[in-house]
């Protein structure tokens, strides 16, 4: 007795690859992004839309190990590609993306047709957020310095009072 078990692995779905490329050089961005799209196409996926990567500051320093060296990155180029594929091909695409040394980080998500924010718009949002965080850090540093100065003044005053008390007790 055999049953027909239907799996949905052959059902085509819409995915979005969000990617941070290491380079911020405009000519190299195009070449590296084409390489990423070729990985997707290699596994039979059909590219539906894309947003060419643009340089963005990173919210924090990221480290990527390349040739047994840890390289620190404070900026990257962010872009995305929407593509249709079957779920069984996603793991193969991920394996190839993992081998690409030009990729700092990526994520593949299931998505919808109407979710289309350009990389430029996202970069603008991220830049404002990083700038805001930097300003907050600087204001925190100022508050910390002021607190240290107050603390030092209080300590100096307390020391002077102690010295006076010691001198008075000697007399």
VODO-927849 format. One line per field, with one value per atom (N, C-alpha, C): residue number from 1; residue in three letters; y, x, z. Coordinates in nm, 4 decimals. Each point is the difference from the previous one (the first is absolute). Example, Ala and Ser with C-alpha at 12.3 -4.5 7.8 and 13.67 -1.06 7.14 Angstrom:
BEGIN
pos <- c(1  1  1  2  2  2)
code <- c(ALA  ALA  ALA  SER  SER  SER)
north <- c(-0.5690  0.1190  0.1200  0.1050  0.1190  0.1090)
east <- c(1.3190  -0.0890  0.0900  -0.0350  0.0820  -0.0770)
up <- c(0.7800  0.0000  0.0000  -0.0720  0.0060  0.0730)
REM end
This chain:
BEGIN
pos <- c(1  1  1  2  2  2  3  3  3  4  4  4  5  5  5  6  6  6  7  7  7  8  8  8  9  9  9  10  10  10  11  11  11  12  12  12  13  13  13  14  14  14  15  15  15  16  16  16  17  17  17  18  18  18  19  19  19  20  20  20  21  21  21  22  22  22  23  23  23  24  24  24  25  25  25  26  26  26  27  27  27  28  28  28  29  29  29  30  30  30  31  31  31  32  32  32  33  33  33  34  34  34  35  35  35  36  36  36  37  37  37  38  38  38  39  39  39  40  40  40  41  41  41  42  42  42  43  43  43  44  44  44  45  45  45  46  46  46  47  47  47  48  48  48  49  49  49  50  50  50  51  51  51  52  52  52  53  53  53  54  54  54  55  55  55  56  56  56  57  57  57  58  58  58  59  59  59  60  60  60  61  61  61  62  62  62  63  63  63  64  64  64  65  65  65  66  66  66  67  67  67  68  68  68  69  69  69  70  70  70  71  71  71  72  72  72  73  73  73  74  74  74  75  75  75  76  76  76  77  77  77  78  78  78  79  79  79  80  80  80  81  81  81  82  82  82  83  83  83  84  84  84  85  85  85  86  86  86  87  87  87  88  88  88  89  89  89  90  90  90  91  91  91  92  92  92  93  93  93  94  94  94  95  95  95  96  96  96  97  97  97  98  98  98  99  99  99  100  100  100  101  101  101  102  102  102  103  103  103  104  104  104  105  105  105  106  106  106  107  107  107  108  108  108  109  109  109  110  110  110  111  111  111  112  112  112  113  113  113  114  114  114  115  115  115  116  116  116  117  117  117  118  118  118  119  119  119  120  120  120  121  121  121  122  122  122  123  123  123  124  124  124  125  125  125  126  126  126  127  127  127  128  128  128  129  129  129  130  130  130  131  131  131  132  132  132  133  133  133  134  134  134  135  135  135  136  136  136  137  137  137  138  138  138  139  139  139  140  140  140  141  141  141  142  142  142  143  143  143  144  144  144  145  145  145  146  146  146  147  147  147  148  148  148  149  149  149  150  150  150  151  151  151  152  152  152  153  153  153  154  154  154  155  155  155  156  156  156  157  157  157  158  158  158  159  159  159  160  160  160  161  161  161  162  162  162  163  163  163  164  164  164  165  165  165  166  166  166  167  167  167  168  168  168  169  169  169  170  170  170  171  171  171)
code <- c(UNK  UNK  UNK  UNK  UNK  UNK  UNK  UNK  UNK  UNK  UNK  UNK  UNK  UNK  UNK  UNK  UNK  UNK  UNK  UNK  UNK  UNK  UNK  UNK  UNK  UNK  UNK  UNK  UNK  UNK  UNK  UNK  UNK  UNK  UNK  UNK  UNK  UNK  UNK  UNK  UNK  UNK  UNK  UNK  UNK  UNK  UNK  UNK  UNK  UNK  UNK  UNK  UNK  UNK  UNK  UNK  UNK  UNK  UNK  UNK  UNK  UNK  UNK  UNK  UNK  UNK  UNK  UNK  UNK  UNK  UNK  UNK  UNK  UNK  UNK  UNK  UNK  UNK  UNK  UNK  UNK  UNK  UNK  UNK  UNK  UNK  UNK  UNK  UNK  UNK  UNK  UNK  UNK  UNK  UNK  UNK  UNK  UNK  UNK  UNK  UNK  UNK  UNK  UNK  UNK  UNK  UNK  UNK  UNK  UNK  UNK  UNK  UNK  UNK  UNK  UNK  UNK  UNK  UNK  UNK  UNK  UNK  UNK  UNK  UNK  UNK  UNK  UNK  UNK  UNK  UNK  UNK  UNK  UNK  UNK  UNK  UNK  UNK  UNK  UNK  UNK  UNK  UNK  UNK  UNK  UNK  UNK  UNK  UNK  UNK  UNK  UNK  UNK  UNK  UNK  UNK  UNK  UNK  UNK  UNK  UNK  UNK  UNK  UNK  UNK  UNK  UNK  UNK  UNK  UNK  UNK  UNK  UNK  UNK  UNK  UNK  UNK  UNK  UNK  UNK  UNK  UNK  UNK  UNK  UNK  UNK  UNK  UNK  UNK  UNK  UNK  UNK  UNK  UNK  UNK  UNK  UNK  UNK  UNK  UNK  UNK  UNK  UNK  UNK  UNK  UNK  UNK  UNK  UNK  UNK  UNK  UNK  UNK  UNK  UNK  UNK  UNK  UNK  UNK  UNK  UNK  UNK  UNK  UNK  UNK  UNK  UNK  UNK  UNK  UNK  UNK  UNK  UNK  UNK  UNK  UNK  UNK  UNK  UNK  UNK  UNK  UNK  UNK  UNK  UNK  UNK  UNK  UNK  UNK  UNK  UNK  UNK  UNK  UNK  UNK  UNK  UNK  UNK  UNK  UNK  UNK  UNK  UNK  UNK  UNK  UNK  UNK  UNK  UNK  UNK  UNK  UNK  UNK  UNK  UNK  UNK  UNK  UNK  UNK  UNK  UNK  UNK  UNK  UNK  UNK  UNK  UNK  UNK  UNK  UNK  UNK  UNK  UNK  UNK  UNK  UNK  UNK  UNK  UNK  UNK  UNK  UNK  UNK  UNK  UNK  UNK  UNK  UNK  UNK  UNK  UNK  UNK  UNK  UNK  UNK  UNK  UNK  UNK  UNK  UNK  UNK  UNK  UNK  UNK  UNK  UNK  UNK  UNK  UNK  UNK  UNK  UNK  UNK  UNK  UNK  UNK  UNK  UNK  UNK  UNK  UNK  UNK  UNK  UNK  UNK  UNK  UNK  UNK  UNK  UNK  UNK  UNK  UNK  UNK  UNK  UNK  UNK  UNK  UNK  UNK  UNK  UNK  UNK  UNK  UNK  UNK  UNK  UNK  UNK  UNK  UNK  UNK  UNK  UNK  UNK  UNK  UNK  UNK  UNK  UNK  UNK  UNK  UNK  UNK  UNK  UNK  UNK  UNK  UNK  UNK  UNK  UNK  UNK  UNK  UNK  UNK  UNK  UNK  UNK  UNK  UNK  UNK  UNK  UNK  UNK  UNK  UNK  UNK  UNK  UNK  UNK  UNK  UNK  UNK  UNK  UNK  UNK  UNK  UNK  UNK  UNK  UNK  UNK  UNK  UNK  UNK  UNK  UNK  UNK  UNK  UNK  UNK  UNK  UNK  UNK  UNK  UNK  UNK  UNK  UNK  UNK  UNK  UNK  UNK  UNK  UNK  UNK  UNK  UNK  UNK  UNK  UNK  UNK  UNK  UNK  UNK  UNK  UNK  UNK  UNK  UNK  UNK  UNK  UNK  UNK  UNK  UNK  UNK  UNK  UNK  UNK  UNK  UNK  UNK  UNK  UNK  UNK  UNK  UNK  UNK  UNK  UNK  UNK  UNK  UNK  UNK  UNK  UNK  UNK  UNK  UNK  UNK  UNK  UNK  UNK  UNK  UNK  UNK  UNK  UNK  UNK  UNK  UNK  UNK  UNK  UNK  UNK  UNK  UNK  UNK  UNK  UNK  UNK)
north <- c(-0.1161  0.1161  0.1240  0.0759  0.1206  0.1233  0.1028  0.1260  0.1046  0.0878  0.1139  0.1098  0.0288  0.1066  0.1205  0.1082  0.1215  0.0903  0.0339  0.0975  0.1302  0.1074  0.1308  0.0541  -0.0891  0.0431  0.0442  -0.0334  0.0407  0.1257  0.0546  0.1208  0.1221  0.0819  0.1188  0.1083  0.0579  0.1063  0.1223  0.1131  0.1233  0.0226  0.0216  0.0225  0.1337  0.0519  0.1209  -0.0263  0.0298  -0.0087  0.1415  0.0274  0.1266  -0.0266  0.0875  -0.0311  0.1222  -0.0234  0.1006  -0.0499  0.0730  -0.0319  0.0754  -0.0593  0.0610  0.1307  0.0035  0.1169  0.1186  0.1186  0.1208  0.0756  -0.0627  0.0596  -0.0267  0.1056  -0.0090  -0.1035  -0.0028  -0.0954  -0.1442  -0.0215  -0.1350  -0.0454  0.0930  -0.0334  -0.0672  0.0594  -0.0537  -0.1417  -0.0210  -0.1318  -0.1035  0.0360  -0.0928  -0.0310  0.1010  -0.0196  -0.0913  0.0144  -0.0902  -0.1431  -0.0169  -0.1327  -0.0620  0.0805  -0.0477  -0.0408  0.0822  -0.0328  -0.1272  -0.0196  -0.1212  -0.1253  0.0118  -0.1133  -0.0380  0.0998  -0.0243  -0.0662  0.0541  -0.0535  -0.1412  -0.0268  -0.1305  -0.1138  0.0301  -0.1026  0.0054  0.0592  -0.0029  0.1025  0.0920  0.1020  0.1101  0.0640  0.1094  0.1311  0.0925  0.1297  0.0856  0.0542  0.0808  0.1490  0.0399  0.1414  0.0082  0.1177  0.0189  0.1466  0.0247  0.1355  -0.0051  0.0682  -0.0014  0.0485  -0.0673  0.0386  0.1431  0.0619  0.1322  -0.0069  0.0848  0.0004  0.0527  -0.0687  0.0413  -0.0136  0.0833  -0.0235  -0.1119  -0.0814  -0.1066  0.0523  -0.0499  0.0440  -0.0423  -0.1037  -0.0473  -0.0667  -0.0133  -0.0615  -0.1491  -0.0484  -0.1429  -0.0600  -0.1240  -0.0696  -0.1162  -0.0099  -0.1120  -0.0645  -0.1315  -0.0745  -0.0324  0.0518  -0.0259  -0.0441  -0.1158  -0.0547  0.0000  -0.0485  -0.0122  0.1347  0.1075  0.1328  0.0586  0.0603  0.0672  0.1439  0.0326  0.1345  0.0738  0.1223  0.0807  0.0905  0.0096  0.0831  0.0940  0.1280  0.1006  0.0523  -0.0459  0.0390  -0.1200  0.0020  -0.1065  0.0575  -0.0820  0.0398  -0.0892  0.0629  -0.0747  0.0031  -0.1168  -0.0115  -0.1218  -0.0200  -0.1169  -0.0509  -0.1266  -0.0659  -0.0801  0.0184  -0.0853  -0.1041  -0.1244  -0.1063  -0.1081  -0.0717  -0.1139  -0.1271  -0.0897  -0.1263  -0.1010  -0.1238  -0.1039  -0.0091  -0.0361  -0.0058  -0.0902  -0.1074  -0.0916  0.0616  0.1077  0.0651  0.1038  0.0427  0.1057  -0.0429  -0.1215  -0.0479  0.0004  -0.0362  0.0010  0.1429  0.0921  0.1411  0.0496  -0.0343  0.0415  -0.0549  -0.1255  -0.0597  0.0785  0.0385  0.0775  0.1409  0.0614  0.1339  -0.0045  -0.1068  -0.0155  -0.0068  -0.0498  -0.0128  0.1300  0.0961  0.1250  0.0944  0.0261  0.0816  0.1482  0.0406  0.1408  0.0353  -0.1013  0.0222  0.0089  0.1111  0.0173  -0.0708  0.0189  -0.0624  -0.0032  -0.0986  -0.0058  -0.0660  0.0195  -0.0669  -0.0283  -0.1164  -0.0355  -0.0157  0.0732  -0.0003  -0.0303  -0.0607  -0.0085  0.1394  0.0427  0.1369  0.0061  0.1203  0.0234  0.0972  0.0072  0.0880  0.1473  0.0402  0.1424  0.0551  -0.0818  0.0476  0.0419  0.1253  0.0493  0.1338  -0.0019  0.1217  -0.0023  0.1098  0.0015  -0.0017  -0.0477  -0.0040  0.1421  0.0977  0.1386  0.0499  -0.0325  0.0433  -0.0669  -0.1274  -0.0717  0.0574  0.0291  0.0574  0.1343  0.0806  0.1303  -0.0179  -0.0948  -0.0285  -0.0477  -0.0933  -0.0536  0.1063  0.0879  0.1064  0.0939  0.0357  0.0861  -0.0683  -0.1295  -0.0743  -0.0045  -0.0266  -0.0064  0.1381  0.1060  0.1360  0.0347  -0.0381  0.0267  -0.0736  -0.1257  -0.0786  0.0631  0.0501  0.0648  0.1258  0.0818  0.1203  -0.0365  -0.1062  -0.0424  -0.0445  -0.0769  -0.0445  0.1198  0.1013  0.1178  0.0742  0.0119  0.0686  -0.0819  -0.1321  -0.0848  0.0210  0.0136  0.0240  0.1323  0.1046  0.1305  -0.0106  -0.0672  -0.0163  -0.0764  -0.1002  -0.0790  0.0852  0.0840  0.0869  0.0998  0.0594  0.0950  -0.0682  -0.1214  -0.0740  -0.0278  -0.0318  -0.0241  0.1271  0.1150  0.1270  0.0335  -0.0202  0.0249  -0.0923  -0.1263  -0.0966  0.0384  0.0442  0.0410  0.1214  0.0957  0.1198  -0.0374  -0.0895  -0.0443  -0.0733  -0.0798  -0.0732  0.0975  0.0975  0.1000  0.0748  0.0379  0.0721  -0.0871  -0.1256  -0.0918  -0.0195  -0.0065  -0.0155  0.1236  0.1169  0.1238  0.0053  -0.0399  -0.0002  -0.0974  -0.1161  -0.0978  0.0521  0.0648  0.0551  0.1062  0.0866  0.1033  -0.0623  -0.1054  -0.0671  -0.0604  -0.0612  -0.0598  0.1077  0.1124  0.1095  0.0592  0.0139  0.0548  -0.0944  -0.1301  -0.0961  -0.0038  0.0391  0.0030  0.1173  0.1041  0.1208  -0.0157)
east <- c(0.0834  -0.0834  0.0891  -0.0066  0.0823  -0.0893  0.0483  -0.0744  0.0750  -0.0751  0.0617  0.0195  0.1237  0.0313  0.0422  -0.0722  0.0305  0.0879  0.1144  0.0854  -0.0092  0.0214  -0.0092  0.1381  0.0973  0.1344  0.0102  -0.0992  0.0057  -0.0839  -0.0580  -0.0803  0.0921  -0.0166  0.0825  -0.0474  0.0962  -0.0292  0.0858  -0.0436  0.0752  0.0886  0.1283  0.0979  0.0693  0.0559  0.0820  0.1334  0.1058  0.1350  0.0444  0.0222  0.0595  0.1473  0.0843  0.1425  0.0853  0.1055  0.1037  0.1269  0.0442  0.1256  0.1125  0.1178  0.1137  0.0416  0.0026  0.0524  -0.0957  0.0578  -0.0801  0.0438  0.0869  0.0447  -0.1044  -0.0465  -0.1140  0.0167  0.1165  0.0202  -0.0003  0.0620  0.0073  -0.1361  -0.0809  -0.1348  -0.0785  0.0049  -0.0755  0.0454  0.1306  0.0553  -0.0392  0.0170  -0.0320  -0.1498  -0.0831  -0.1453  -0.0424  0.0633  -0.0277  0.0352  0.1114  0.0398  -0.1050  -0.0577  -0.1058  -0.1227  -0.0385  -0.1173  0.0258  0.1234  0.0334  -0.0129  0.0322  -0.0177  -0.1476  -0.0853  -0.1449  -0.0485  0.0397  -0.0427  0.0532  0.1216  0.0647  -0.0873  -0.0788  -0.0840  -0.1445  -0.0186  -0.1299  -0.1004  0.0411  -0.0915  -0.0160  -0.1161  -0.0275  -0.0027  0.0879  0.0070  -0.1181  -0.0732  -0.1190  0.0268  0.0783  0.0360  0.1260  0.0594  0.1246  0.0197  0.0858  0.0436  0.1512  0.0672  0.1463  0.0568  0.1011  0.0578  0.0541  -0.0153  0.0561  0.0790  0.1024  0.0862  -0.0770  0.0173  -0.0635  0.1006  -0.0121  0.0798  -0.0663  0.0782  -0.0552  -0.0212  -0.1004  -0.0307  0.1091  0.0720  0.1105  0.1024  0.1210  0.1074  -0.0281  0.0102  -0.0186  0.1342  0.0197  0.1254  -0.0290  0.0802  -0.0115  0.1371  0.0016  0.1241  0.0251  0.1111  0.0395  0.1458  0.0272  0.1365  0.0655  -0.0715  0.0489  0.0330  -0.0570  0.0187  -0.1368  -0.0139  -0.1239  0.0058  -0.0874  -0.0044  -0.1204  0.0237  -0.1063  -0.0607  -0.1335  -0.0721  -0.0946  0.0066  -0.0877  -0.1012  0.0129  -0.0916  -0.0181  -0.1092  -0.0268  -0.0889  -0.0344  -0.0946  -0.1219  -0.1150  -0.1237  -0.0862  -0.0540  -0.0941  -0.0876  -0.0950  -0.0863  -0.0407  -0.0405  -0.0485  -0.1232  -0.1085  -0.1183  0.0053  -0.0281  0.0047  -0.1007  -0.0406  -0.0895  0.0821  -0.0282  0.0713  -0.0828  0.0398  -0.0615  0.0794  -0.0652  0.0689  0.1230  -0.0009  0.1142  0.1267  -0.0118  0.1180  0.0630  -0.0737  0.0499  0.1276  0.0044  0.1199  0.1216  -0.0191  0.1102  0.0486  -0.0950  0.0351  0.0796  -0.0458  0.0696  0.1425  0.0164  0.1341  0.0947  -0.0463  0.0842  0.0260  -0.1018  0.0186  0.1020  -0.0032  0.0943  0.1451  0.0203  0.1351  0.0515  -0.0863  0.0371  0.0662  0.1300  0.0753  -0.0354  -0.0727  -0.0383  -0.1246  -0.0649  -0.1223  0.0342  -0.0401  0.0209  -0.1102  -0.1236  -0.1149  -0.1164  -0.0887  -0.1199  -0.1125  -0.1208  -0.1172  -0.0954  -0.0630  -0.1013  -0.1325  -0.1000  -0.1325  -0.1069  -0.1106  -0.1179  -0.0603  -0.0517  -0.0510  -0.1243  -0.0458  -0.1161  0.0403  -0.0826  0.0276  0.0060  -0.0842  -0.0131  0.1048  0.0859  0.1035  0.1228  0.0018  0.1099  0.0528  0.0943  0.0671  0.1383  0.0376  0.1296  0.1142  0.1138  0.1194  0.0392  -0.0211  0.0329  -0.0830  -0.1302  -0.0881  0.0416  0.0326  0.0441  0.1325  0.0915  0.1293  -0.0189  -0.0924  -0.0274  -0.0502  -0.0900  -0.0525  0.1129  0.0816  0.1092  0.1035  0.0294  0.0971  -0.0500  -0.1276  -0.0560  0.0078  -0.0290  0.0027  0.1424  0.0997  0.1395  0.0453  -0.0348  0.0359  -0.0626  -0.1258  -0.0698  0.0677  0.0374  0.0690  0.1342  0.0724  0.1287  -0.0182  -0.1032  -0.0258  -0.0342  -0.0790  -0.0370  0.1247  0.0870  0.1234  0.0838  0.0089  0.0789  -0.0612  -0.1330  -0.0633  0.0165  -0.0026  0.0253  0.1430  0.0942  0.1386  0.0132  -0.0696  0.0047  -0.0555  -0.1144  -0.0590  0.0949  0.0671  0.0926  0.1178  0.0535  0.1124  -0.0434  -0.1207  -0.0492  -0.0162  -0.0507  -0.0167  0.1350  0.1005  0.1345  0.0568  -0.0212  0.0506  -0.0660  -0.1288  -0.0716  0.0530  0.0145  0.0507  0.1406  0.0838  0.1358  -0.0032  -0.0872  -0.0102  -0.0452  -0.0968  -0.0471  0.1109  0.0753  0.1103  0.1062  0.0351  0.0994  -0.0457  -0.1270  -0.0551  0.0067  -0.0361  0.0037  0.1430  0.0955  0.1407  0.0475  -0.0361  0.0402  -0.0560  -0.1268  -0.0612  0.0729  0.0356  0.0724  0.1375  0.0677  0.1328  -0.0119  -0.1012  -0.0206  -0.0261  -0.0840  -0.0303  0.1255  0.0841  0.1244  0.0915  0.0130  0.0855  -0.0513  -0.1328  -0.0585  0.0225  -0.0064  0.0191  0.1447  0.0947  0.1412  0.0270  -0.0732  0.0244  -0.0494)
up <- c(0.0000  0.0000  0.0000  -0.1028  -0.0080  -0.0020  0.0672  0.0045  -0.0789  -0.0589  -0.0661  0.1037  0.0312  0.0945  -0.0823  0.0185  -0.0760  0.0839  -0.0553  0.0670  -0.0774  0.0694  -0.0635  -0.0378  -0.0124  -0.0366  -0.1454  -0.0812  -0.1397  -0.0244  0.1064  -0.0108  -0.0054  -0.1029  -0.0163  0.0973  0.0707  0.0965  -0.0319  0.0525  -0.0185  0.1230  -0.0243  0.1059  -0.0230  0.1073  -0.0104  0.0678  -0.0714  0.0536  0.0336  0.1282  0.0428  0.0218  -0.0523  0.0001  0.0328  0.0769  0.0239  -0.0673  -0.1010  -0.0665  0.0697  0.0037  0.0688  -0.0656  -0.1301  -0.0700  0.0046  -0.0036  -0.0158  -0.1261  -0.0805  -0.1260  -0.1083  -0.0633  -0.0911  -0.1112  -0.0661  -0.1090  0.0500  0.1143  0.0560  0.0520  0.0486  0.0477  -0.1129  -0.1176  -0.1152  -0.0330  -0.0032  -0.0322  0.1057  0.1270  0.1088  0.0039  -0.0270  0.0009  -0.1155  -0.1143  -0.1131  0.0368  0.0733  0.0458  0.0911  0.0872  0.0899  -0.0811  -0.0958  -0.0835  -0.0818  -0.0448  -0.0752  0.0858  0.1294  0.0922  0.0055  0.0102  0.0072  -0.1282  -0.1142  -0.1300  -0.0230  0.0493  -0.0178  0.0527  0.1022  0.0621  -0.0503  -0.1172  -0.0666  0.0508  0.0826  0.0502  -0.1047  0.0040  -0.0931  0.0774  -0.0388  0.0681  -0.0454  0.0987  -0.0271  0.0115  0.0995  0.0161  0.0852  0.0001  0.0740  0.0311  0.0956  0.0308  0.0136  -0.0901  -0.0036  0.1328  0.0518  0.1295  0.0018  0.1158  0.0257  0.1304  0.0091  0.1184  0.1208  0.1132  0.1255  0.1141  0.1016  0.1203  0.0793  0.0650  0.0828  0.1422  0.0666  0.1359  0.0976  -0.0345  0.0834  -0.0905  0.0486  -0.0770  -0.0140  -0.1235  -0.0260  -0.0394  0.0383  -0.0290  -0.0942  -0.1057  -0.0931  -0.0110  0.0132  -0.0100  -0.1473  -0.0521  -0.1388  0.0013  -0.0559  -0.0054  0.1382  0.0992  0.1381  0.0645  -0.0522  0.0583  0.0320  0.1164  0.0373  -0.0493  -0.0939  -0.0555  0.0570  0.0476  0.0598  -0.1060  0.0031  -0.0966  0.0734  -0.0359  0.0598  -0.1015  -0.1248  -0.1067  -0.0916  -0.0749  -0.0964  -0.1086  -0.0966  -0.1043  0.0108  0.0250  0.0207  -0.1255  -0.0357  -0.1112  0.0211  -0.0910  0.0113  -0.1369  -0.0013  -0.1216  0.0383  -0.0750  0.0163  -0.1102  0.0395  -0.0996  0.0345  -0.1036  0.0189  -0.0082  0.0949  0.0051  0.0770  -0.0122  0.0821  0.1302  0.1097  0.1298  0.0015  -0.0779  0.0013  -0.0594  -0.0746  -0.0601  0.0932  0.1016  0.0887  0.0720  0.0478  0.0699  -0.0934  -0.1260  -0.0970  -0.0258  -0.0096  -0.0198  0.1217  0.1194  0.1227  0.0054  -0.0396  0.0006  -0.0899  -0.1183  -0.0916  0.0531  0.0609  0.0574  0.1137  0.0792  0.1112  -0.0491  -0.1206  -0.0553  -0.0627  -0.0220  -0.0660  0.1016  -0.0172  0.0957  -0.0076  -0.1022  -0.0149  0.0807  0.0587  0.0766  0.1482  0.0597  0.1436  0.0781  -0.0443  0.0656  -0.0990  0.0183  -0.0824  0.0777  -0.0499  0.0557  -0.1158  0.0043  -0.1002  0.0737  -0.0476  0.0625  -0.1034  0.0448  -0.0856  -0.0015  -0.1139  -0.0103  -0.0878  -0.0248  -0.0868  -0.1098  -0.1023  -0.1143  0.0399  0.0930  0.0297  0.0967  0.0528  0.0927  -0.0793  -0.0458  -0.0836  0.0494  0.0902  0.0439  -0.0631  -0.0644  -0.0683  0.1000  -0.0468  0.0855  0.0398  -0.0901  0.0316  0.1182  0.0009  0.1094  0.1310  -0.0064  0.1197  0.0487  -0.0923  0.0372  0.0699  -0.0499  0.0626  0.1432  0.0196  0.1340  0.0916  -0.0499  0.0812  0.0330  -0.0955  0.0227  0.1086  -0.0047  0.1042  0.1354  0.0039  0.1259  0.0562  -0.0856  0.0457  0.0459  -0.0764  0.0399  0.1338  0.0189  0.1249  0.1154  -0.0233  0.1026  0.0350  -0.1035  0.0245  0.0838  -0.0322  0.0785  0.1437  0.0182  0.1350  0.0762  -0.0677  0.0652  0.0429  -0.0895  0.0334  0.1179  0.0035  0.1124  0.1273  -0.0105  0.1166  0.0500  -0.0947  0.0383  0.0739  -0.0467  0.0644  0.1410  0.0143  0.1328  0.0917  -0.0539  0.0804  0.0445  -0.0902  0.0338  0.1071  -0.0174  0.0989  0.1359  -0.0017  0.1249  0.0640  -0.0820  0.0529  0.0611  -0.0683  0.0512  0.1333  0.0109  0.1245  0.1080  -0.0340  0.0963  0.0459  -0.0911  0.0356  0.0913  -0.0302  0.0832  0.1406  0.0093  0.1308  0.0763  -0.0691  0.0625  0.0486  -0.0851  0.0392  0.1254  0.0026  0.1146  0.1264  -0.0137  0.1137  0.0499  -0.0910  0.0382  0.0761  -0.0526  0.0672  0.1423  0.0169  0.1332  0.0925  -0.0513  0.0801  0.0399  -0.0941  0.0277  0.1088  -0.0110  0.1011  0.1374  0.0024  0.1261  0.0615  -0.0819  0.0486  0.0542  -0.0698  0.0440  0.1311  0.0098  0.1239  0.1168  -0.0274  0.1103  0.0472  -0.0873  0.0371  0.0937  -0.0105  0.0785  0.1334)
REM end
